[in-house]
Structures are given as structure tokens and as C-alpha cells.
Amino acid sequence: MSKFEINEEIIRSLAGLLDETGLSEIEYESQGHRLRVSRGGVAQTVVAAPAPAAAAVADASSAPATAVAADQPPAGTINSPMVGTAYLAAEPSAPAFIKVGDMVTEGQTLLIIEAMKVMNELKSPRSGKVSHIMVSDGQPVEFGEPLLAIE
């Protein structure tokens, strides 16, 4: 297996793409080597091989420092299970599935996430009151991104 050398120019270029696109993470793969840059402040290099993958972490200063709220997400936060586009209503002219203050029941549709032209309903994992909606209609979302909170 060849040794992977960290190319700071590529890391900086990927970090710039994060800023331009608003993404939280980007991954680049070339010649069996994978490089992931995330807004969390860590650039990670993973060598892809049939054997167990080896990982090396680059200096956190090579990734962009972005202002992130120091507050914890609200209690009862529901995170996105996938990357896609969040829709708060079944169609543009329809009313939103939920709004802040609504009482929801377990299994009720909260929103839709479109991924690869497939509409995926996000169902409520529990009953409760919607205390926060952290996305807007048509907003791109990342895996694990907070979407809403149910108390």
C-alpha cells in the first residue's frame, strides 16, 4: 500500500467549497485515498484498501473555523436521517405538516426529505409538542442535522 501524503492545497480548496456551498462536510477520493473535510474543524484522511482502513487526522487549523452556536440543541431534537432537501408540506400550495406549538402523535408525518428524487416522510418518533422547527421549506439538509424538536 502506498503512503498517502497530505496535500494542503487540496484541503484548503475543499474547505473553500464548504464555505461557498454551505455544506457541512465534503469528501474527495483519488487513487484509493479518501479525504474528508468537515465544518467540525477536522480534516480526515482515510486510506481505502481491502485491509482495515488506516486513518490520519490533519491539523484542525487547515479547516475553516465557522461560527457555530455554543448552545446545545433543544431537548427532543430530531435529526435528519439522510442528506436531501427538506419540505415542510406535501406540495407548494398545501399547508405545512406541522408548526411550532402543534401537538403531534407518534408516527405522524413531520416533514418530507427528498433524496435522489424519492420523497421520504419523516415520521414522529414520539408524541409531544413541536417546540422548534430549525429548517425552512426547500432547504438542503445534511445527515444528522437538527431539523426540529418535540417536547
PyRosetta script that sets phi, psi and omega in degrees:
from pyrosetta import init, pose_from_sequence

init()
pose = pose_from_sequence("MSKFEINEEIIRSLAGLLDETGLSEIEYESQGHRLRVSRGGVAQTVVAAPAPAAAAVADASSAPATAVAADQPPAGTINSPMVGTAYLAAEPSAPAFIKVGDMVTEGQTLLIIEAMKVMNELKSPRSGKVSHIMVSDGQPVEFGEPLLAIE")
pose.set_psi(1, 132.2)
pose.set_omega(1, -179.5)
pose.set_phi(2, -76.9)
pose.set_psi(2, 150.8)
pose.set_omega(2, 178.5)
pose.set_phi(3, -76.3)
pose.set_psi(3, 139.4)
pose.set_omega(3, -179.2)
pose.set_phi(4, -98.6)
pose.set_psi(4, 123.6)
pose.set_omega(4, 177.6)
pose.set_phi(5, -99.0)
pose.set_psi(5, 134.9)
pose.set_omega(5, -179.1)
pose.set_phi(6, -76.8)
pose.set_psi(6, 126.0)
pose.set_omega(6, 178.8)
pose.set_phi(7, -103.7)
pose.set_psi(7, 103.5)
pose.set_omega(7, -177.0)
pose.set_phi(8, -61.0)
pose.set_psi(8, -31.2)
pose.set_omega(8, -180.0)
pose.set_phi(9, -63.2)
pose.set_psi(9, -41.7)
pose.set_omega(9, 178.1)
pose.set_phi(10, -66.0)
pose.set_psi(10, -42.7)
pose.set_omega(10, 179.8)
pose.set_phi(11, -60.5)
pose.set_psi(11, -46.1)
pose.set_omega(11, 179.4)
pose.set_phi(12, -64.2)
pose.set_psi(12, -38.2)
pose.set_omega(12, 178.0)
pose.set_phi(13, -64.4)
pose.set_psi(13, -44.3)
pose.set_omega(13, 178.1)
pose.set_phi(14, -64.8)
pose.set_psi(14, -39.4)
pose.set_omega(14, 178.1)
pose.set_phi(15, -63.0)
pose.set_psi(15, -38.1)
pose.set_omega(15, 176.7)
pose.set_phi(16, -63.9)
pose.set_psi(16, -37.7)
pose.set_omega(16, 177.1)
pose.set_phi(17, -64.3)
pose.set_psi(17, -34.9)
pose.set_omega(17, 176.3)
pose.set_phi(18, -59.0)
pose.set_psi(18, -46.1)
pose.set_omega(18, -180.0)
pose.set_phi(19, -64.4)
pose.set_psi(19, -44.0)
pose.set_omega(19, -177.5)
pose.set_phi(20, -64.3)
pose.set_psi(20, -39.5)
pose.set_omega(20, -172.3)
pose.set_phi(21, -97.1)
pose.set_psi(21, -16.4)
pose.set_omega(21, -177.4)
pose.set_phi(22, 79.3)
pose.set_psi(22, 8.5)
pose.set_omega(22, 177.8)
pose.set_phi(23, -71.5)
pose.set_psi(23, 159.3)
pose.set_omega(23, 178.1)
pose.set_phi(24, -99.3)
pose.set_psi(24, -13.3)
pose.set_omega(24, -178.1)
pose.set_phi(25, -157.3)
pose.set_psi(25, 144.9)
pose.set_omega(25, 176.7)
pose.set_phi(26, -141.5)
pose.set_psi(26, 145.6)
pose.set_omega(26, -177.1)
pose.set_phi(27, -128.8)
pose.set_psi(27, 140.5)
pose.set_omega(27, -179.4)
pose.set_phi(28, -130.4)
pose.set_psi(28, 134.5)
pose.set_omega(28, -179.5)
pose.set_phi(29, -129.1)
pose.set_psi(29, 135.2)
pose.set_omega(29, 178.8)
pose.set_phi(30, -153.6)
pose.set_psi(30, 131.8)
pose.set_omega(30, 176.5)
pose.set_phi(31, 50.6)
pose.set_psi(31, 43.0)
pose.set_omega(31, 176.4)
pose.set_phi(32, 79.0)
pose.set_psi(32, 5.4)
pose.set_omega(32, 178.3)
pose.set_phi(33, -113.2)
pose.set_psi(33, 138.7)
pose.set_omega(33, -177.7)
pose.set_phi(34, -120.7)
pose.set_psi(34, 136.7)
pose.set_omega(34, 179.3)
pose.set_phi(35, -125.1)
pose.set_psi(35, 127.1)
pose.set_omega(35, -179.9)
pose.set_phi(36, -122.2)
pose.set_psi(36, 130.8)
pose.set_omega(36, 176.5)
pose.set_phi(37, -120.2)
pose.set_psi(37, 129.8)
pose.set_omega(37, -179.5)
pose.set_phi(38, -129.7)
pose.set_psi(38, 159.6)
pose.set_omega(38, 179.5)
pose.set_phi(39, -67.9)
pose.set_psi(39, -13.7)
pose.set_omega(39, 178.9)
pose.set_phi(40, -64.1)
pose.set_psi(40, -6.9)
pose.set_omega(40, 176.9)
pose.set_phi(41, 95.2)
pose.set_psi(41, 10.4)
pose.set_omega(41, -178.9)
pose.set_phi(42, -125.4)
pose.set_psi(42, 128.6)
pose.set_omega(42, 171.8)
pose.set_phi(43, -99.5)
pose.set_psi(43, 134.0)
pose.set_omega(43, -173.0)
pose.set_phi(44, -126.8)
pose.set_psi(44, 134.6)
pose.set_omega(44, 177.9)
pose.set_phi(45, -112.5)
pose.set_psi(45, 128.0)
pose.set_omega(45, 179.1)
pose.set_phi(46, -124.4)
pose.set_psi(46, 128.6)
pose.set_omega(46, 177.6)
pose.set_phi(47, -90.4)
pose.set_psi(47, 119.5)
pose.set_omega(47, -179.3)
pose.set_phi(48, -89.1)
pose.set_psi(48, 124.7)
pose.set_omega(48, 179.0)
pose.set_phi(49, -155.2)
pose.set_psi(49, 163.8)
pose.set_omega(49, 178.0)
pose.set_phi(50, -61.4)
pose.set_psi(50, -31.7)
pose.set_omega(50, 177.3)
pose.set_phi(51, -75.4)
pose.set_psi(51, 170.5)
pose.set_omega(51, 177.7)
pose.set_phi(52, -53.8)
pose.set_psi(52, 139.7)
pose.set_omega(52, -176.7)
pose.set_phi(53, -69.4)
pose.set_psi(53, 141.7)
pose.set_omega(53, 174.9)
pose.set_phi(54, -101.5)
pose.set_psi(54, 143.6)
pose.set_omega(54, -177.7)
pose.set_phi(55, -127.4)
pose.set_psi(55, 143.0)
pose.set_omega(55, 175.4)
pose.set_phi(56, -132.5)
pose.set_psi(56, 134.7)
pose.set_omega(56, -178.4)
pose.set_phi(57, -104.8)
pose.set_psi(57, 127.5)
pose.set_omega(57, 179.2)
pose.set_phi(58, -82.1)
pose.set_psi(58, 167.5)
pose.set_omega(58, 178.8)
pose.set_phi(59, -59.5)
pose.set_psi(59, 132.2)
pose.set_omega(59, -177.1)
pose.set_phi(60, -62.5)
pose.set_psi(60, -21.2)
pose.set_omega(60, -178.5)
pose.set_phi(61, -69.9)
pose.set_psi(61, -12.8)
pose.set_omega(61, 180.0)
pose.set_phi(62, -79.2)
pose.set_psi(62, -13.5)
pose.set_omega(62, 177.8)
pose.set_phi(63, -99.9)
pose.set_psi(63, 153.2)
pose.set_omega(63, -177.6)
pose.set_phi(64, -67.9)
pose.set_psi(64, 141.5)
pose.set_omega(64, 174.9)
pose.set_phi(65, -92.3)
pose.set_psi(65, 120.9)
pose.set_omega(65, -179.2)
pose.set_phi(66, -118.8)
pose.set_psi(66, 152.8)
pose.set_omega(66, 180.0)
pose.set_phi(67, -75.9)
pose.set_psi(67, 117.5)
pose.set_omega(67, 178.7)
pose.set_phi(68, -123.7)
pose.set_psi(68, 137.0)
pose.set_omega(68, 180.0)
pose.set_phi(69, -57.8)
pose.set_psi(69, 131.4)
pose.set_omega(69, -178.8)
pose.set_phi(70, -76.7)
pose.set_psi(70, -14.9)
pose.set_omega(70, -179.3)
pose.set_phi(71, -67.7)
pose.set_psi(71, 148.3)
pose.set_omega(71, 173.3)
pose.set_phi(72, -71.4)
pose.set_psi(72, 152.4)
pose.set_omega(72, 174.4)
pose.set_phi(73, -63.4)
pose.set_psi(73, 154.2)
pose.set_omega(73, -178.9)
pose.set_phi(74, -61.3)
pose.set_psi(74, 154.0)
pose.set_omega(74, 177.4)
pose.set_phi(75, -60.1)
pose.set_psi(75, 142.6)
pose.set_omega(75, 178.4)
pose.set_phi(76, 80.4)
pose.set_psi(76, 18.3)
pose.set_omega(76, -178.7)
pose.set_phi(77, -65.4)
pose.set_psi(77, 137.5)
pose.set_omega(77, 174.8)
pose.set_phi(78, -110.7)
pose.set_psi(78, 122.9)
pose.set_omega(78, -177.2)
pose.set_phi(79, -96.9)
pose.set_psi(79, 157.8)
pose.set_omega(79, 179.8)
pose.set_phi(80, -68.0)
pose.set_psi(80, 130.6)
pose.set_omega(80, 178.7)
pose.set_phi(81, -83.2)
pose.set_psi(81, -2.2)
pose.set_omega(81, -176.1)
pose.set_phi(82, -161.4)
pose.set_psi(82, 169.6)
pose.set_omega(82, 173.2)
pose.set_phi(83, -87.7)
pose.set_psi(83, 137.2)
pose.set_omega(83, 179.3)
pose.set_phi(84, 172.7)
pose.set_psi(84, -156.5)
pose.set_omega(84, 178.6)
pose.set_phi(85, -118.6)
pose.set_psi(85, 126.3)
pose.set_omega(85, -178.4)
pose.set_phi(86, -86.4)
pose.set_psi(86, 135.8)
pose.set_omega(86, 175.0)
pose.set_phi(87, -125.9)
pose.set_psi(87, 130.0)
pose.set_omega(87, -177.1)
pose.set_phi(88, -87.5)
pose.set_psi(88, -7.8)
pose.set_omega(88, -180.0)
pose.set_phi(89, -137.7)
pose.set_psi(89, 161.4)
pose.set_omega(89, -178.6)
pose.set_phi(90, -67.0)
pose.set_psi(90, -29.7)
pose.set_omega(90, 177.5)
pose.set_phi(91, -155.5)
pose.set_psi(91, 163.0)
pose.set_omega(91, -174.2)
pose.set_phi(92, -53.8)
pose.set_psi(92, -37.2)
pose.set_omega(92, -176.9)
pose.set_phi(93, -90.0)
pose.set_psi(93, -5.2)
pose.set_omega(93, -177.8)
pose.set_phi(94, -83.2)
pose.set_psi(94, 154.5)
pose.set_omega(94, 176.0)
pose.set_phi(95, -69.0)
pose.set_psi(95, 155.7)
pose.set_omega(95, 179.3)
pose.set_phi(96, -62.9)
pose.set_psi(96, 147.7)
pose.set_omega(96, 177.7)
pose.set_phi(97, -59.9)
pose.set_psi(97, -41.6)
pose.set_omega(97, -178.0)
pose.set_phi(98, -142.5)
pose.set_psi(98, 162.3)
pose.set_omega(98, 170.0)
pose.set_phi(99, -142.9)
pose.set_psi(99, 162.1)
pose.set_omega(99, -179.6)
pose.set_phi(100, -56.8)
pose.set_psi(100, 132.6)
pose.set_omega(100, -179.8)
pose.set_phi(101, 99.3)
pose.set_psi(101, -15.9)
pose.set_omega(101, 178.9)
pose.set_phi(102, -68.5)
pose.set_psi(102, 145.9)
pose.set_omega(102, 170.9)
pose.set_phi(103, -91.7)
pose.set_psi(103, 131.6)
pose.set_omega(103, 179.4)
pose.set_phi(104, -120.9)
pose.set_psi(104, 157.6)
pose.set_omega(104, 177.4)
pose.set_phi(105, -113.0)
pose.set_psi(105, 155.9)
pose.set_omega(105, 178.3)
pose.set_phi(106, -56.2)
pose.set_psi(106, 132.1)
pose.set_omega(106, 179.9)
pose.set_phi(107, 90.8)
pose.set_psi(107, -9.3)
pose.set_omega(107, 178.7)
pose.set_phi(108, -70.7)
pose.set_psi(108, 141.9)
pose.set_omega(108, 177.1)
pose.set_phi(109, -69.9)
pose.set_psi(109, 127.8)
pose.set_omega(109, -179.8)
pose.set_phi(110, -98.7)
pose.set_psi(110, -40.8)
pose.set_omega(110, 179.1)
pose.set_phi(111, -166.7)
pose.set_psi(111, 177.8)
pose.set_omega(111, 178.3)
pose.set_phi(112, -120.4)
pose.set_psi(112, 139.0)
pose.set_omega(112, 172.4)
pose.set_phi(113, -116.6)
pose.set_psi(113, 118.5)
pose.set_omega(113, 177.3)
pose.set_phi(114, -87.8)
pose.set_psi(114, 124.3)
pose.set_omega(114, 177.1)
pose.set_phi(115, -134.8)
pose.set_psi(115, 119.9)
pose.set_omega(115, 179.6)
pose.set_phi(116, 54.3)
pose.set_psi(116, 45.7)
pose.set_omega(116, 177.4)
pose.set_phi(117, 66.0)
pose.set_psi(117, 16.7)
pose.set_omega(117, 175.5)
pose.set_phi(118, -110.8)
pose.set_psi(118, 129.4)
pose.set_omega(118, 179.3)
pose.set_phi(119, -89.7)
pose.set_psi(119, 115.7)
pose.set_omega(119, -177.9)
pose.set_phi(120, -109.1)
pose.set_psi(120, 117.8)
pose.set_omega(120, 178.1)
pose.set_phi(121, -76.6)
pose.set_psi(121, 131.7)
pose.set_omega(121, 174.0)
pose.set_phi(122, -95.8)
pose.set_psi(122, 113.7)
pose.set_omega(122, -177.8)
pose.set_phi(123, -92.8)
pose.set_psi(123, 149.6)
pose.set_omega(123, 178.8)
pose.set_phi(124, -70.3)
pose.set_psi(124, 129.0)
pose.set_omega(124, 178.9)
pose.set_phi(125, -78.1)
pose.set_psi(125, -11.3)
pose.set_omega(125, -178.0)
pose.set_phi(126, -158.4)
pose.set_psi(126, 165.2)
pose.set_omega(126, 174.7)
pose.set_phi(127, -85.8)
pose.set_psi(127, 152.5)
pose.set_omega(127, 178.1)
pose.set_phi(128, 161.0)
pose.set_psi(128, -167.0)
pose.set_omega(128, -177.9)
pose.set_phi(129, -106.9)
pose.set_psi(129, 133.0)
pose.set_omega(129, 177.9)
pose.set_phi(130, -72.3)
pose.set_psi(130, 115.1)
pose.set_omega(130, -177.7)
pose.set_phi(131, -100.7)
pose.set_psi(131, -26.1)
pose.set_omega(131, -179.7)
pose.set_phi(132, -147.1)
pose.set_psi(132, 143.8)
pose.set_omega(132, 167.3)
pose.set_phi(133, -124.2)
pose.set_psi(133, 115.0)
pose.set_omega(133, -171.2)
pose.set_phi(134, -101.6)
pose.set_psi(134, 5.8)
pose.set_omega(134, 177.9)
pose.set_phi(135, -127.5)
pose.set_psi(135, 159.3)
pose.set_omega(135, 176.5)
pose.set_phi(136, -112.1)
pose.set_psi(136, 163.6)
pose.set_omega(136, -178.3)
pose.set_phi(137, -61.8)
pose.set_psi(137, 129.0)
pose.set_omega(137, 179.2)
pose.set_phi(138, 83.8)
pose.set_psi(138, 7.2)
pose.set_omega(138, -177.3)
pose.set_phi(139, -81.3)
pose.set_psi(139, 133.4)
pose.set_omega(139, 173.1)
pose.set_phi(140, -67.4)
pose.set_psi(140, 140.7)
pose.set_omega(140, 179.1)
pose.set_phi(141, -128.5)
pose.set_psi(141, 151.9)
pose.set_omega(141, 179.0)
pose.set_phi(142, -102.8)
pose.set_psi(142, 159.7)
pose.set_omega(142, 173.6)
pose.set_phi(143, -59.6)
pose.set_psi(143, 130.7)
pose.set_omega(143, 177.5)
pose.set_phi(144, 83.6)
pose.set_psi(144, -3.3)
pose.set_omega(144, -179.6)
pose.set_phi(145, -70.9)
pose.set_psi(145, 134.8)
pose.set_omega(145, 177.3)
pose.set_phi(146, -62.9)
pose.set_psi(146, 131.1)
pose.set_omega(146, -178.5)
pose.set_phi(147, -107.5)
pose.set_psi(147, -46.7)
pose.set_omega(147, -177.5)
pose.set_phi(148, -161.2)
pose.set_psi(148, 171.3)
pose.set_omega(148, 178.2)
pose.set_phi(149, -132.2)
pose.set_psi(149, 140.0)
pose.set_omega(149, 177.0)
pose.set_phi(150, -122.3)
pose.set_psi(150, 122.6)
pose.set_omega(150, 179.4)
pose.set_phi(151, -79.9)
pose.dump_pdb("model.pdb")
